[in-house]
Structure formats: C-alpha cells, structure tokens
Amino acid sequence: MIEVKGVNVQTFSFAFREEGIYMFENASSGTMTVIGVVKPSQVCSNVVNGVGASMITQQSLAELGIQSQDNSVDPDWVFITLSFTIINAVIYMFIGLIIWTYNLNQKRADIASQ
C-alpha cells in the first residue's frame, strides 16, 4: 500500500507483544535488524531502561537464543548411484522393448508377405 500510494516512510513503530526473534531487512540497503523479545526474567547485556542494542555478532545472537547450525550436507553416494543405475536400466529396458516389438512386427510382416 505504501508503494502504491507513493508514501515516503522514514520510520515506523510496532509493539512486540509476544516473545520471539523478529528479523527485518532493509530492501534498499540490504542491512538486517534482529529484535529479540525476551521474558521479563531474562536479562541481556547492554540494557538501558529495558532496551538493549548491539551489533549482530555470534555472541549477541547467542544471548537471544539463536544458534548457528552447520547446513552442509554430505552427498548420499549410495542413493545417487542406485538412482542413476535404476533410471538408466529402466530407460534401456524401455528402448529395448521398443526395438524388440519393432523387430517382432518386421518378422511378422516378412512372414505375411511370403
């Protein structure tokens, strides 16, 4: 709606009523803002009047409960090899069936013409 009406928005406000991790990306600059809303019993570092701010680092994200995960996946070579073999076998059997039926029809045509 903002883009359709051509409104120039510099800032906005929002009340976070539920605990959680909220992420915002500035589309024009590509910068990320991470907001962690925590329980009242949880204390974060660098807090002034209940609000704390820090750079996005591994330590600051860990304070919010965000953990990095290793997203690398090793290839399943057995599955890849079996899939390749089975797919090729099915293709060759299908082509072989086509050739076999063609030859069978040719033999029948030769017998019928004699």
N, CA, C and O of each residue as an XYZ file, in Angstrom:
456
protein
N       0.822     -1.185      0.000
C       0.000      0.000      0.000
C       0.870      1.254      0.000
O       0.535      2.252     -0.638
N       1.994      1.193      0.724
C       2.909      2.335      0.766
C       3.486      2.584     -0.612
O       3.586      3.731     -1.049
N       3.872      1.503     -1.308
C       4.442      1.657     -2.647
C       3.400      2.143     -3.650
O       3.716      2.950     -4.524
N       2.160      1.662     -3.537
C       1.105      2.050     -4.474
C       0.770      3.536     -4.332
O       0.620      4.247     -5.326
N       0.657      3.989     -3.095
C       0.302      5.387     -2.848
C       1.493      6.322     -2.968
O       1.321      7.539     -3.034
N       2.709      5.762     -2.997
C       3.907      6.589     -3.131
C       4.261      7.347     -1.865
O       4.830      8.437     -1.931
N       3.932      6.780     -0.710
C       4.229      7.435      0.567
C       5.695      7.200      0.911
O       6.195      6.083      0.782
N       6.377      8.241      1.343
C       7.778      8.135      1.735
C       7.837      7.893      3.240
O       7.599      8.809      4.026
N       8.152      6.669      3.642
C       8.198      6.306      5.058
C       9.650      6.313      5.510
O      10.488      5.619      4.933
N       9.944      7.080      6.524
C      11.286      7.134      7.092
C      11.413      6.208      8.294
O      12.443      5.557      8.468
N      10.384      6.143      9.118
C      10.398      5.299     10.315
C       9.009      4.697     10.512
O       8.026      5.151      9.925
N       8.955      3.680     11.339
C       7.670      3.108     11.726
C       7.823      2.562     13.134
O       8.942      2.379     13.615
N       6.710      2.302     13.794
C       6.765      1.748     15.145
C       5.877      0.517     15.212
O       4.911      0.376     14.463
N       6.236     -0.367     16.131
C       5.479     -1.593     16.304
C       5.670     -2.051     17.741
O       6.776     -1.972     18.277
N       4.609     -2.526     18.364
C       4.687     -3.051     19.731
C       4.783     -4.565     19.668
O       3.862     -5.231     19.194
N       5.888     -5.105     20.141
C       6.093     -6.548     20.150
C       5.475     -7.098     21.430
O       5.999     -6.870     22.520
N       4.376     -7.812     21.305
C       3.639     -8.310     22.467
C       4.003     -9.756     22.812
O       3.710    -10.217     23.915
N       4.634    -10.471     21.887
C       4.983    -11.863     22.136
C       6.499    -12.044     22.099
O       7.207    -11.372     21.349
N       6.973    -12.967     22.924
C       8.397    -13.290     22.925
C       8.766    -13.908     21.584
O       7.945    -14.566     20.945
N       9.981    -13.697     21.174
C      10.441    -14.311     19.940
C      11.548    -13.505     19.297
O      11.986    -12.479     19.816
N      11.984    -13.993     18.162
C      13.031    -13.349     17.388
C      12.380    -12.775     16.136
O      11.718    -13.498     15.392
N      12.561    -11.501     15.906
C      11.996    -10.814     14.756
C      13.142    -10.273     13.907
O      14.064     -9.642     14.423
N      13.077    -10.526     12.599
C      14.133    -10.064     11.700
C      13.535     -9.166     10.637
O      12.489     -9.469     10.064
N      14.205     -8.069     10.382
C      13.782     -7.121      9.358
C      14.961     -6.871      8.429
O      16.101     -6.755      8.877
N      14.680     -6.787      7.137
C      15.717     -6.473      6.170
C      15.332     -5.202      5.445
O      14.210     -5.064      4.958
N      16.271     -4.276      5.378
C      16.070     -3.048      4.622
C      16.318     -3.383      3.159
O      17.441     -3.699      2.767
N      15.257     -3.312      2.352
C      15.362     -3.725      0.952
C      16.324     -2.846      0.165
O      16.976     -3.329     -0.761
N      16.427     -1.583      0.507
C      17.288     -0.693     -0.271
C      18.770     -0.868      0.076
O      19.625     -0.773     -0.805
N      19.079     -1.121      1.348
C      20.488     -1.234      1.734
C      20.923     -2.673      1.991
O      22.121     -2.953      2.010
N      19.974     -3.594      2.190
C      20.316     -4.981      2.472
C      20.748     -5.230      3.905
O      21.194     -6.331      4.227
N      20.627     -4.236      4.770
C      21.011     -4.427      6.173
C      19.918     -5.184      6.916
O      18.734     -5.101      6.587
N      20.354     -5.922      7.925
C      19.431     -6.718      8.727
C      19.330     -6.135     10.129
O      20.317     -5.674     10.702
N      18.118     -6.166     10.666
C      17.884     -5.792     12.048
C      17.238     -6.981     12.741
O      16.218     -7.497     12.283
N      17.835     -7.414     13.845
C      17.307     -8.540     14.606
C      16.820     -7.997     15.933
O      17.556     -7.317     16.648
N      15.566     -8.303     16.257
C      14.979     -7.861     17.520
C      14.589     -9.103     18.293
O      13.835     -9.945     17.805
N      15.104     -9.207     19.489
C      14.775    -10.334     20.353
C      13.917     -9.845     21.505
O      14.362     -9.019     22.302
N      12.706    -10.340     21.601
C      11.816    -10.009     22.712
C      11.907    -11.172     23.682
O      11.553    -12.302     23.346
N      12.380    -10.890     24.882
C      12.664    -11.946     25.853
C      11.686    -11.878     27.019
O      10.925    -10.922     27.170
N      11.734    -12.917     27.831
C      10.905    -12.967     29.035
C      11.362    -11.882     29.997
O      12.525    -11.479     29.974
N      10.460    -11.409     30.837
C      10.875    -10.399     31.817
C      11.977    -10.888     32.756
O      12.756    -10.082     33.266
N      12.048    -12.202     32.988
C      13.070    -12.739     33.886
C      14.438    -12.843     33.213
O      15.449    -12.993     33.898
N      14.484    -12.767     31.891
C      15.738    -12.885     31.161
C      16.390    -11.518     31.045
O      15.725    -10.524     30.756
N      17.703    -11.476     31.273
C      18.444    -10.212     31.226
C      19.465    -10.277     30.096
O      20.185    -11.265     29.949
N      19.517     -9.227     29.312
C      20.511     -9.126     28.246
C      21.555     -8.091     28.638
O      21.305     -7.233     29.485
N      22.733     -8.180     28.014
C      23.769     -7.192     28.291
C      23.443     -5.893     27.553
O      22.609     -5.886     26.647
N      24.079     -4.829     27.925
C      23.916     -3.509     27.304
C      22.474     -3.008     27.352
O      22.011     -2.387     26.395
N      21.762     -3.264     28.437
C      20.358     -2.855     28.550
C      20.267     -1.545     29.314
O      20.831     -1.394     30.397
N      19.536     -0.593     28.719
C      19.258      0.681     29.376
C      17.746      0.891     29.307
O      17.169      0.943     28.221
N      17.112      1.012     30.471
C      15.650      1.177     30.563
C      14.901      0.069     29.825
O      13.884      0.327     29.182
N      15.398     -1.155     29.916
C      14.720     -2.290     29.302
C      14.992     -2.493     27.828
O      14.448     -3.417     27.224
N      15.827     -1.645     27.232
C      16.115     -1.759     25.807
C      17.621     -1.883     25.632
O      18.388     -1.091     26.178
N      18.033     -2.883     24.866
C      19.454     -3.068     24.607
C      19.703     -3.152     23.106
O      18.866     -3.635     22.344
N      20.852     -2.680     22.711
C      21.212     -2.730     21.295
C      22.671     -3.127     21.176
O      23.509     -2.716     21.978
N      22.961     -3.927     20.171
C      24.348     -4.314     19.907
C      24.467     -4.732     18.451
O      23.467     -4.940     17.764
N      25.688     -4.850     18.003
C      25.942     -5.305     16.638
C      25.565     -6.783     16.544
O      25.541     -7.499     17.545
N      25.277     -7.215     15.340
C      24.952     -8.629     15.140
C      26.251     -9.422     15.133
O      26.987     -9.440     14.147
N      26.508    -10.069     16.248
C      27.670    -10.943     16.383
C      27.185    -12.299     16.871
O      26.029    -12.449     17.268
N      28.064    -13.275     16.841
C      27.687    -14.604     17.313
C      27.316    -14.564     18.789
O      26.395    -15.261     19.215
N      28.019    -13.757     19.570
C      27.744    -13.656     20.997
C      26.404    -12.967     21.260
O      25.627    -13.428     22.096
N      26.129    -11.868     20.555
C      24.864    -11.165     20.791
C      23.670    -12.009     20.348
O      22.614    -11.967     20.978
N      23.831    -12.773     19.270
C      22.748    -13.657     18.839
C      22.575    -14.823     19.814
O      21.452    -15.275     20.040
N      23.670    -15.310     20.390
C      23.589    -16.394     21.370
C      22.836    -15.952     22.621
O      22.140    -16.756     23.240
N      22.967    -14.680     22.997
C      22.227    -14.169     24.150
C      20.719    -14.226     23.917
O      19.947    -14.373     24.865
N      20.302    -14.111     22.660
C      18.882    -14.181     22.324
C      18.401    -15.610     22.119
O      17.209    -15.849     21.931
N      19.324    -16.549     22.156
C      18.962    -17.949     21.965
C      19.097    -18.428     20.534
O      18.635    -19.518     20.196
N      19.723    -17.630     19.694
C      19.931    -18.020     18.302
C      21.263    -18.739     18.207
O      22.293    -18.219     18.636
N      21.238    -19.944     17.639
C      22.458    -20.730     17.500
C      22.726    -20.985     16.037
O      21.800    -21.193     15.252
N      23.985    -20.968     15.673
C      24.326    -21.273     14.286
C      24.302    -22.781     14.100
O      24.603    -23.546     15.015
N      23.937    -23.185     12.893
C      23.872    -24.599     12.577
C      24.707    -24.861     11.337
O      24.804    -24.025     10.438
N      25.299    -26.024     11.312
C      26.067    -26.428     10.144
C      25.082    -26.921      9.089
O      24.465    -27.972      9.259
N      24.935    -26.177      8.015
C      23.962    -26.516      6.986
C      24.543    -27.361      5.869
O      23.850    -27.657      4.896
N      25.799    -27.753      5.991
C      26.393    -28.561      4.926
C      25.881    -29.997      5.037
O      25.762    -30.551      6.130
N      25.586    -30.574      3.897
C      25.061    -31.934      3.843
C      25.983    -32.764      2.960
O      26.313    -32.364      1.844
N      26.391    -33.911      3.462
C      27.219    -34.810      2.674
C      26.335    -35.562      1.688
O      25.223    -35.964      2.029
N      26.825    -35.754      0.466
C      26.010    -36.468     -0.512
C      25.849    -37.937     -0.138
O      26.772    -38.558      0.389
N      24.681    -38.479     -0.413
C      24.407    -39.893     -0.167
C      24.755    -40.641     -1.448
O      23.916    -40.805     -2.334
N      26.015    -41.095     -1.533
C      26.514    -41.696     -2.762
C      25.814    -42.987     -3.112
O      25.657    -43.299     -4.292
N      25.392    -43.743     -2.124
C      24.670    -44.989     -2.403
C      23.354    -44.667     -3.110
O      23.016    -45.295     -4.114
N      22.622    -43.702     -2.593
C      21.353    -43.305     -3.205
C      21.567    -42.760     -4.607
O      20.828    -43.104     -5.530
N      22.569    -41.915     -4.772
C      22.848    -41.324     -6.083
C      23.205    -42.410     -7.089
O      22.695    -42.405     -8.210
N      24.075    -43.341     -6.704
C      24.500    -44.411     -7.599
C      23.335    -45.332     -7.957
O      23.140    -45.672     -9.124
N      22.557    -45.738     -6.940
C      21.417    -46.608     -7.206
C      20.385    -45.912     -8.083
O      19.838    -46.531     -8.996
N      20.115    -44.659     -7.829
C      19.143    -43.913     -8.639
C      19.606    -43.838    -10.084
O      18.827    -44.092    -11.003
N      20.855    -43.495    -10.286
C      21.408    -43.408    -11.639
C      21.311    -44.753    -12.347
O      20.911    -44.822    -13.509
N      21.676    -45.816    -11.649
C      21.656    -47.160    -12.237
C      20.234    -47.587    -12.574
O      19.982    -48.092    -13.668
N      19.311    -47.390    -11.655
C      17.926    -47.813    -11.878
C      17.285    -47.008    -13.005
O      16.597    -47.578    -13.852
N      17.495    -45.718    -13.027
C      16.917    -44.882    -14.085
C      17.469    -45.300    -15.442
O      16.713    -45.417    -16.406
N      18.776    -45.526    -15.528
C      19.367    -45.978    -16.794
C      18.839    -47.349    -17.194
O      18.565    -47.582    -18.371
N      18.693    -48.259    -16.238
C      18.184    -49.594    -16.545
C      16.760    -49.507    -17.083
O      16.429    -50.196    -18.047
N      15.924    -48.688    -16.490
C      14.544    -48.532    -16.964
C      14.529    -47.944    -18.370
O      13.772    -48.402    -19.226
N      15.347    -46.949    -18.610
C      15.407    -46.340    -19.948
C      15.861    -47.376    -20.978
O      15.245    -47.488    -22.038
N      16.930    -48.139    -20.692
C      17.425    -49.150    -21.622
C      16.390    -50.256    -21.838
O      16.235    -50.740    -22.959
N      15.679    -50.661    -20.779
C      14.646    -51.677    -20.949
C      13.510    -51.150    -21.823
O      12.990    -51.891    -22.658
N      13.122    -49.910    -21.653
C      12.063    -49.313    -22.467
C      12.484    -49.242    -23.931
O      11.712    -49.599    -24.821
N      13.704    -48.782    -24.178
C      14.209    -48.726    -25.561
C      14.322    -50.134    -26.137
O      13.973    -50.359    -27.296
N      14.805    -51.079    -25.340
C      14.899    -52.473    -25.786
C      13.533    -53.044    -26.119
O      13.393    -53.785    -27.093
N      12.518    -52.709    -25.320
C      11.162    -53.181    -25.590
C      10.644    -52.606    -26.902
O       9.987    -53.311    -27.668
N      10.928    -51.354    -27.166
C      10.509    -50.736    -28.427
C      11.202    -51.424    -29.606
O      10.554    -51.741    -30.604
N      12.498    -51.653    -29.499
C      13.244    -52.314    -30.581
C      12.746    -53.742    -30.774
O      12.570    -54.181    -31.911
N      12.518    -54.470    -29.693
C      12.049    -55.847    -29.761
C      10.687    -55.928    -30.447
O      10.480    -56.772    -31.319
N       9.744    -55.042    -30.049
C       8.418    -55.062    -30.690
C       8.510    -54.649    -32.156
O       7.766    -55.173    -32.985
N       9.390    -53.735    -32.489
C       9.575    -53.336    -33.885
C      10.085    -54.521    -34.704
O       9.566    -54.803    -35.784
N      11.101    -55.213    -34.190
C      11.648    -56.375    -34.889
C      10.610    -57.493    -35.003
O      10.531    -58.166    -36.031
N       9.824    -57.690    -33.962
C       8.780    -58.701    -33.983
C       7.761    -58.383    -35.078
O       7.334    -59.276    -35.810
N       7.380    -57.131    -35.188
C       6.440    -56.720    -36.235
C       7.065    -56.862    -37.619
O       6.372    -57.229    -38.568
N       8.354    -56.579    -37.751
C       9.033    -56.733    -39.043
C       9.055    -58.205    -39.467
O       8.833    -58.516    -40.638
N       9.320    -59.107    -38.522
C       9.331    -60.534    -38.819
C       7.947    -60.995    -39.245
O       7.815    -61.770    -40.191
N       6.918    -60.527    -38.558
C       5.548    -60.897    -38.920
C       5.200    -60.366    -40.312
O       4.530    -61.045    -41.090
N       5.656    -59.158    -40.618
C       5.380    -58.588    -41.937
C       6.108    -59.371    -43.024
O       5.572    -59.560    -44.116
N       7.330    -59.829    -42.732
C       8.096    -60.621    -43.704
C       7.423    -61.962    -43.944
O       7.345    -62.424    -45.083
N       6.933    -62.593    -42.875
C       6.265    -63.889    -42.992
C       4.954    -63.721    -43.777
O       4.621    -64.560    -44.614
N       4.228    -62.658    -43.508
C       2.950    -62.434    -44.179
C       3.133    -62.134    -45.659
O       2.268    -62.469    -46.469
N       4.237    -61.511    -46.020
C       4.453    -61.152    -47.423
C       4.913    -62.349    -48.253
O       4.825    -62.303    -49.480
N       5.389    -63.393    -47.637
C       5.867    -64.568    -48.363
C       4.741    -65.426    -48.678
O       4.919    -66.478    -49.292
